[in-house]
């Protein structure tokens, strides 16, 4: 496998996990297929002309083998999940960066590895940091013990911003399967709109989690790659079968659907 040159990526403006994830996902999709996707989205008004396929710059410092690129994409997802967990305890950037750096020095690159960490192996952490990290570690262990149904429930979040009896929903901010039909395309910014409207009106919003959004974007990229090499219904088959479009369910599917349970 190829080592990723972080310094070279930073020189190209790719200096955080979201931007790296976006570039890697785009390189998983063949260039011709990506141009067709962006062209269609632009015609439908879902993208502006500023969205381009950046190939020439980052490609030279990313793994060239498909398997290595997928492995990198998966590591980014795991790091992002760890980042989200740490951010709940250390929202202030300086503290967050410091603790994240100490964990990375010890090879802690996922929530699962954090569960197994012996805190005394991180002597550079202050007493306060260690106590907070112990709390985060207990949460990581709790998440690891969740049942599949509990994991499904955490793919979406009900956000309360007040007591008004109004609910804004953003069911299409991830790629979703529709039985017997093409998958529903991601509608960018809809979660942000739902949350901002809820805050403005002191109401509530129901959205998919960032972790769910990130994972479906990778699965969509894989599906587009498989489609480009001739696999039938590759995009739909690549998406998680448990992520069904809430607006495209049969009546008998509603009671067990986690999204509608939160509604």
C-alpha positions in Angstrom: 0.0 0.0 0.0 1.0 3.6 -0.5 1.7 6.0 2.4 -0.3 9.2 2.1 1.8 12.3 2.0 -0.1 14.6 4.5 2.2 17.6 3.8 1.6 17.3 0.0 -2.2 17.2 0.6 -2.1 20.2 2.9 -0.3 22.2 0.2 -3.4 21.5 -2.0 -5.7 22.8 0.7 -6.7 19.3 1.9 -5.9 19.7 5.5 -8.8 18.1 7.4 -10.9 14.9 7.5 -13.9 16.3 5.6 -11.9 17.6 2.7 -9.8 14.4 2.5 -12.9 12.2 2.6 -14.4 14.2 -0.2 -11.3 13.9 -2.4 -10.9 10.2 -1.7 -14.6 9.5 -2.5 -14.3 11.3 -5.8 -11.2 9.3 -6.8 -13.0 6.0 -6.0 -15.5 6.9 -8.8 -14.0 6.8 -12.4 -13.5 10.2 -13.8 -15.9 9.9 -16.6 -18.7 8.7 -14.3 -18.0 11.5 -11.8 -18.3 14.1 -14.6 -21.6 12.6 -15.6 -22.9 12.7 -12.0 -21.9 16.3 -11.5 -23.2 17.3 -14.9 -26.6 15.8 -14.1 -26.7 17.4 -10.7 -25.8 20.8 -12.1 -28.6 20.5 -14.7 -31.1 19.6 -11.9 -29.9 22.7 -10.0 -28.4 20.6 -7.1 -24.9 21.9 -7.8 -23.2 25.1 -9.0 -20.5 25.4 -11.7 -18.0 25.7 -8.9 -18.1 21.9 -8.2 -15.4 20.4 -10.3 -13.6 17.1 -10.4 -10.2 17.7 -8.8 -8.0 14.9 -10.3 -4.6 16.2 -11.3 -3.5 17.5 -7.9 -4.4 15.1 -5.1 -4.3 12.0 -7.3 -0.5 12.0 -7.2 -0.4 11.7 -3.4 -3.3 9.2 -3.0 -3.0 5.5 -3.3 -3.2 4.3 -6.9 -4.5 0.8 -6.2 -8.3 0.6 -5.8 -7.9 -1.6 -2.7 -5.6 0.9 -0.9 -8.0 3.7 -1.8 -10.9 1.9 -0.2 -8.8 1.1 2.9 -8.0 4.8 3.2 -11.7 5.7 2.8 -12.6 3.3 5.6 -9.9 4.7 7.9 -11.2 8.2 7.3 -14.7 7.0 8.4 -13.4 5.4 11.5 -11.3 8.5 12.4 -14.4 10.7 11.8 -16.5 8.7 14.2 -13.7 9.0 16.8 -13.6 12.7 16.1 -17.3 13.1 16.7 -17.1 11.2 20.0 -14.2 13.4 21.3 -15.9 16.5 20.1 -18.8 15.9 22.5 -16.4 16.2 25.4 -13.9 18.7 24.0 -15.8 21.2 21.7 -13.0 23.7 22.0 -10.6 23.2 19.1 -7.3 23.5 21.0 -8.3 20.9 23.6 -9.8 18.6 21.0 -6.6 18.8 18.8 -4.4 18.1 21.7 -6.3 15.0 23.0 -6.7 13.7 19.4 -3.0 14.1 18.8 -2.1 12.2 22.0 -4.4 9.3 20.9 -3.0 9.2 17.4 0.5 8.9 18.8 -0.6 5.7 20.5 -2.3 4.3 17.4 -5.9 5.1 18.5 -7.6 5.7 15.2 -11.1 4.4 15.9 -13.8 4.2 18.6 -13.1 0.4 18.8 -9.4 1.0 19.6 -10.4 3.6 22.2 -12.4 1.0 24.0 -9.2 -1.1 24.5 -6.9 1.8 25.4 -5.1 1.6 28.8 -5.2 5.2 29.9 -1.9 4.9 31.8 -0.3 4.4 28.4 -0.9 8.1 27.7 1.4 9.8 30.4 1.3 13.2 28.6 -2.4 13.7 29.3 -3.2 15.8 32.4 -5.2 14.5 35.3 -8.2 16.4 34.0 -7.8 15.1 30.5 -7.4 11.6 31.7 -10.6 11.8 33.8 -12.6 13.2 30.8 -11.1 10.6 28.5 -12.2 7.8 30.9 -15.7 9.1 30.5 -15.4 9.1 26.7 -14.0 5.6 26.9 -17.0 4.4 28.8 -19.3 5.9 26.2 -17.2 4.1 23.5 -17.6 0.8 25.3 -21.4 1.4 25.7 -21.6 2.1 21.9 -19.7 -1.1 21.2 -22.3 -3.1 23.1 -25.3 -1.7 21.3 -27.7 -4.0 19.5 -28.2 -3.7 15.8 -31.6 -2.0 16.5 -30.0 0.5 18.8 -27.3 1.3 16.1 -30.1 1.8 13.6 -31.8 4.2 15.9 -28.6 6.3 16.3 -28.4 6.8 12.5 -30.9 9.6 12.9 -31.2 12.4 15.5 -34.2 14.2 16.9 -33.0 17.7 17.8 -35.1 19.8 20.1 -34.6 23.6 19.9 -37.8 24.6 21.8 -41.3 23.7 22.8 -43.2 24.6 19.7 -45.2 21.6 18.3 -43.5 21.8 14.9 -41.2 19.2 13.4 -38.9 19.8 10.4 -37.6 16.7 8.8 -34.7 16.1 6.3 -35.1 12.5 5.2 -33.0 12.8 2.1 -29.6 14.1 3.3 -28.2 10.6 2.7 -28.4 8.2 -0.3 -31.4 5.9 0.3 -32.7 2.7 -1.2 -36.1 2.5 -2.8 -37.3 -1.1 -3.3 -37.7 -1.8 -7.1 -36.6 1.7 -8.0 -33.4 3.7 -8.4 -32.0 5.0 -5.1 -32.9 8.5 -3.9 -30.1 11.0 -4.5 -28.6 12.9 -1.6 -30.1 16.4 -1.2 -27.3 18.5 0.3 -27.9 21.1 3.0 -31.4 19.9 3.9 -30.3 18.8 7.4 -28.8 22.2 7.9 -32.0 23.9 6.8 -34.2 21.7 9.0 -32.0 22.5 12.1 -31.8 26.2 11.4 -35.5 26.5 10.9 -36.1 24.6 14.1 -33.8 26.9 16.0 -35.4 30.0 14.5 -38.9 28.9 15.4 -38.0 27.1 18.7 -39.2 23.8 17.3 -37.6 20.4 16.5 -35.8 18.8 13.6 -35.3 15.1 12.6 -32.1 14.5 10.5 -29.7 11.7 9.7 -26.5 11.7 11.7 -23.2 12.8 10.2 -21.8 9.3 10.5 -24.7 7.9 8.5 -24.2 10.7 5.8 -20.5 9.9 5.5 -21.0 6.2 5.2 -23.7 6.4 2.5 -21.5 8.8 0.5 -18.7 6.2 0.4 -21.2 3.4 -0.5 -22.6 5.6 -3.3 -19.0 6.1 -4.6 -18.4 2.4 -4.6 -21.7 1.8 -6.4 -20.8 4.3 -9.1 -17.4 2.6 -9.6 -19.1 -0.8 -9.9 -21.7 0.7 -12.3 -18.8 2.0 -14.5 -17.4 -1.5 -14.9 -20.8 -2.9 -16.0 -22.5 -4.2 -12.9 -26.3 -4.0 -13.1 -28.1 -2.0 -10.4 -24.7 -1.5 -8.8 -25.5 1.8 -7.1 -28.7 0.6 -5.4 -27.1 -2.7 -4.3 -24.1 -0.9 -2.8 -26.3 1.1 -0.4 -27.2 -0.3 3.0 -30.5 -2.2 2.7 -31.5 -1.0 6.2 -31.5 2.6 5.0 -34.8 2.9 3.2 -36.3 6.1 2.0 -38.9 7.1 4.7 -41.1 8.6 2.0 -41.2 5.4 0.0 -42.3 2.8 2.5 -45.2 0.4 2.5 -47.8 1.0 5.3 -46.9 -2.3 7.0 -43.2 -1.1 7.1 -43.9 2.1 9.1 -44.3 0.7 12.6 -40.8 -0.9 12.6 -39.1 2.0 10.8 -36.7 3.8 13.1 -37.2 7.1 11.3 -41.0 7.0 11.8 -40.7 5.9 15.4 -38.9 9.2 16.1 -41.5 11.2 14.1 
